[in-house]
Amino acid sequence: MPATDFSRGALTGLRVVDLSRVLAGPLCAQILADHGADVVKIEPPSGDETRLLGPPFDAAGDAAYFGAVNRGKRAFGLDLSRPEGRTVLETLLADADVLIENFLPGTMERWNLGYEGVLSARYPRLVYCAISGFGADGPLGGLPGYDAVLQAMCGLMSINGTPESGAVRIGIPIVDYVTGYNALTGILLALSARRETGKGQKVEVALFDTALSLLVPHAANWLCSGRTPGRLGSAHPNIAPYDKFSAGDGEVFLGIVNDGQFRRFCRQVKREDLLDDPRFRSNAARLQHVEALRAEIERTLAGFKVEELCQELMRNGVPAGAVNSVPQAFAQPHVAHRQMLMEEDGHRAPGLPVKLARTPGRPGRRPPRLGEHAREVLAEAGFDDNAIERLFASGVLAASIQQQGDRKERKQ
């Protein structure tokens, strides 16, 4: 048996069917694709709703948001509410290693595609990943879940913002994003177990569980002390100075986590006198006098320019960084060095955050257009041209953008 060529990535040869929409599931599948998996994205005939979440839109009319989590995949639209559509899906599952879905719990069971009752018996090696808001049962089981709603319900908003601002949503969909990584972890764990047992299993990931797990260290602090965590702006509940400060020409974040770093900071900014102040001699003391410390630091940093200050502090082992805008963040020379801005077929996106030495992976093809790969994928699965045409004619397969354009031209 010839050895597998892993030049495409560590997951070369893995076949994934992605039924998910919006963010967590598509992100998980995109990472699998980045590392070599063959990912087929099956959308409803109307398409993944994330295609519409703009502006901005790309040249093909899809929202930039969609492109952020769907590169490297082949895609087509399929009506799974119809028996013919479910037959197509099952044909693809015969050779699949992984299925990812984030329908409301119970949807796959209504279609006679539930894992426990149907798919586990038909496809015993299949790893089935179900992503939902709250899981399938319990007081909230089966209810829809969205990132910001989970941020609110699970306490994340309560510790974000300032006392004056009130609770504030974290500015990225952090619950969805980490749920995608949790799904990825679960899939890889299940694939590892399958290598030993020969059997797949169900991986269940819920936004609710993820959101609660993100409360580090706030949940631990509360469980230990009984004190309800509050809003600290950019500060840390356990460390000082660990916060954003104004400097001469902008803002800087100081990430000082121990006494040695604090000593180096004070010497670098010529404030050795702070080291003799009993209010600032230890982290615990600094936390008790955090507002006095802030006033001293900001008075001092007013005489420094951000870029020069950060360079000198970092060279001396004091974590510090400018508070950059998104364009400023991607303009940093280190972005190019780390290959964290990629361009493929005109699609620009952040690069791969995980680097493997022997099987590094690479960003895949541009995000797929709606219906783009139906013929290609189904032909590989054994459907002949006539069968594919019948599926298009019946509406079970969604027409590609090109087909839609051709039909409009014929009508004209």
N, C-alpha and C positions, 0 to 999 in steps of 0.2 A: 504494500500500500504506500503510495507516494506521500512524502511529508507535506504538511500544509504550509503554504507560503503565507507567512504572517506579515509581509511587507505592507499590507493595507492596515494592519492593526491586530491587537491581541484577540479580537473576537471574530476574526475572519472565519467564515463558514457558519456562523450563527444566523439563523433565520428568525425574524421577528415580525409579527403582525401587530400593528399599532392601531387600535380602534379608538384611541383617546383623543380628546380635543382640549383646547385652550392651553394650559401651561404645564402642570405637573407631569402628566403622562407623556405629552410630546417632548418635554425636556429630557425625560428619562430615555425615551427612544432615540432622541438625537445623540445623546452621549454614546449609546450603544452603536449607532451608525458611525460616529466619529472614530470609533475604535474597531471598525471593520465589519460590523454586523450588516446583513442585508435586511433593511427595514422597509416593509410595505405599509404605508399609511392608508387605511380605509376610512373614508369620510362619508357622512350622510350625503345624499344627492345635492343638497344645498351648500355643502362644504363645511369645514371647520369654521365656527363663528369667529374665530380669531382673525380670519382673513378680512373681516369687516371692521376690526377695531382700529380705525385710523380716522383722520390722517396722522402721520404721513403714509402714503401708499407708494409701492414700487411701480415700475414701468408696466407691469402686467395687471396692475389694479389690486394687488394684495397688500394688506397692511404690513408695515415693517414689523409689527409685533409678531405676526405669523412667521415671518422669516427668521425671527430670533430663536425659535425652538423647533424648526422643521427642516433644517438642511440635511443633506445626505440621504434623504428618503425617496422612494418611489411612491406614487400616490394615485388613487382613483376613487371615485364616488360610487357607493353601493347602498342600495336600499335594503337594510337588514330587517325591516318590518315585513318583508315579503319572503315567502318560502324559497323562491329562486335565488334571492340574495344570500340567504343563510346557507344554501347549498354551495354557492361560490365560496363563501367563507370557510366552510368545512373542507372543501377541496384544498384550500391554501393551508389549513391547519394540519393536513396530513403530513406535510414536510416541515412544519414550523417547530422551533424550539421554545419560543416565548410568545405569549399573547398578553397585551396590555390593554386594559379597558378602564374607563372611568364613568360609565353609565350610572344612573341612580341604581342602588342595590335592588335586585329583583328583576331588572330589565332582561338580563341574559337568561334568567330562568323562564321568563314569559316567552322567550323565543326558543325555548327548549335547547339552550346552549349553556346552561349552568355548569359550573365546574364539578361540583360534588355528584350531581345526578347524571351527568351526560359526558362532558368532555374528558374527565379523568379516566373514564372507562374506555372511551374511543381512542384517546391519545395519551397513553399512560406516561410518556416521557415529557409531556408538555408542562412548562412552567407558566402558570396562569397568574398574572398580577392584576389585582383589583384595587383601584384607587377610588376613594369616596370621601365625602365630607366627615361622616361620623361612624362609618361601619354599617353593617346590615341590621343590627338589632340593638336593644337597649333603649333607654328613654328618648334618645335623639336618632336612633338608627333609621337609615333610609332617607333622612332629610337631605336637601341639597346643601352643599357647603361651598363658600367662596372665601378667598383669601382674607379680604378685609373684615368680613363677618367673623371669621375665626380669630383674627387679631383682636377684635373687640371682645368676643366671648371668652377667650382664654387668657386675658390679662395682658397681652402684649401692648395694646394701646395705652393701658393704664400706667405703664412705666416709660412711655415714650412722650416726649414733649417737656414742657416746663410747668411749674406751678401756675404760671400766668396763662399759658396756652390751653390748658386742659389736655385731655387724652388726645393723642395724634396718631394716625395711621403711619406705620413705618413706610418710608417712601418707595420701597420695592416690594413686590409680592413675595415676601420672605417665607410665608407658610407654604405657598404653592411650590416655591423653588426648592426648599429643603425637603418637601414631600417627594418631589421628583428624584432627589438624591437618595432618600430613604427607599423609594421603589427600586432604584438602581441597585442599592446595596442588597435588598431582599432578593432580587432576581439573581445577582451574582452568587449569593449564598446558596440559593436553591439549585443553581447550575452546578456548584461545587458538590453539593450533596448528591445530585443526580449522577455525577461521575462515579460515585461509590455504590449507589443503590440501583442505578438504572431507571429510577422513577422521578418524575416531576412532582410538583406540589403547588398549592395555592399560596401566593404571597398577598397579604392584605395590608394596605397602608391607608391611614385615615388622616385627613388634615387636622382633625381635632387632636389626635395623639401627637402629631408633629408640633402643633402650636404649643401645647403644654410642655413638650420636651425642650423647647427653645428658651424657656424661662430660667436661664443660667446667668448669674447665680441667684436670681431673685426668688425662685421657689425654694431653693436651699436655705437662703437667708430667712425667709418667712417660716419654714418648717422648723428651723432651729430657734428663732427668737420670738416668734409670734407677732412680730411687727409687720404691718402691711407695707410693702414697698411703695415708694412714691416716684414722682417724676423729677428727674435730675438734669434735664437737658442733655448735654453731651457728656456729663460726668459719670463716674463709676461709683456704685454704692459701697465698694470695698477698698478702693485704691485712690490715693491722692498724692500728687496732682496727676490726674488722668482725665483731661478735659481739653476743650477748645479755648484758646486765648487770643486776644487781639495783640497784634504786633504793629510795627511802624507802618507797613504798607499792605496789610492783609491779616489773615487769621492762620494760626498754627495749632496743631493738635500735639500735645505732649502726652506720651504714653509711659510715664515713669512708674514702675511697678515695685521698686525696692529702694532701700536706703542708699546703696552704692550709686545707683543712677541719679538719685536726688543730689547726692554730694557732687557728682560730676556736673550736673546741670548748674548748681549754684556757683561752682568755680568757673564754668564756661561763661556765664553771664555776669561775673564779678559781683556775686551776692553771697560771699562766704558768710556774711553776718547772719543769714537765715539759718545756717547750720548750728549756730549757738543759741538760737531761740528755742526755748523748751516746747513751744507750741508745735514745732516742726521737726523734732528730733526723731520721730518714728512715724510709720504709716498710720498707726492708730491715733497718734496725736494730731497728725495732719488732717485726718478725717474729721476730728472734733473741731478743728479750726479752719475748715476748708474755705470759708469766705474771706478770712483774713489772709490766707495764703494766696487766694486768687488776686486780691487787691495788690499784694506785693509783686506777684509775677507780672501782672498786666502793666503795672507802673514801670517795671524793669524792661519788659519787652517792647515798650513804646519806642525805645531807642534802637531797635534792631529791624533790619529788613528780613522778610520771611525766608527767601531762598538761601541767603547766606547763613542765617541762623540755623536753619534745618541741616544744611550741609555740615556745619561745624559740630552741631550736637550729635548727629548720626556718626560722624567720624570718631567722636569721643564716647560712643556707646550709649548715647541717650536717645531713645526712640522719639522721633519728632517728624512731622510732615505738614506740608502746606495743605490748607483746606481748598482743594481744587474743584472747579466745575467739571462736568463730563468732558467737554472738549479739551480742557487743560489736562485732565487725567490721561487721555489718549495721546496727547502731544508729548508726553514724557519719553525721552530716548529709551528708557528701559522697556517700554511697551514693544518696540521693534526688536530689541534684544531677546525678549522672552517670547516673541512670535505671538503676541496677544491681540493683534489686529490682522485679520485675514481678508483676502478678496478672492472670490471664486466665481467665474462667469458673471462678473458685475455685481455680485452680492458681497457686501462688506459686513463683517460681524466680529465680535470678540473671538479670539482663538481658543485653543484647548487649554484648560487650566491644569490638567493632569498630564505629566510627561513621563512616558515609559522609555527606558533606555534602549531596549532591544526591539520592542514592538510599539513605536511611538504613536501610531494612529495619525490621522490628519483630518481637517475639516472636509466634509463630503461635498457633493454637488450642491448647486443652488437649491433653495426650497422649491418643492414641486408645485406646478400649476394644478388647478383643480382638474381631475380626470386625466392627467397627462400620461400616465403609464398603464392604463387599463389593458390595452392590447398586449403590451410587452409582458406584463405579469401573468395575464391569463393564458397567453400562448405558452409560457414556460410551465404553467400548471396543467397543460394538456387540453385546453379548449381550442377547437378549431375556429377558423374565421366565421363560419356560418353560426356557430353557437355564440360567439362574441357579438355578432351583428344582431342576433335575436335578443340578447340581453340589452343591447343599446336600444333597440326598437321598442322593447317593452317598458323601458324606463327604469329597469332594475339597476343598470349601469348608468351613471351620470355622464352626459356628454362632456368631452373635454372642451376647453376654451376654443381650440381650433375648430372643433366640430360645430360648436355653437355659432361661430363666425361664418362657417360654410353654409349652415342652414339659413342664417339671416340673408346671406348673399343670394341663395337660391330663391328665397321668398321675394326678394326685390326684383 
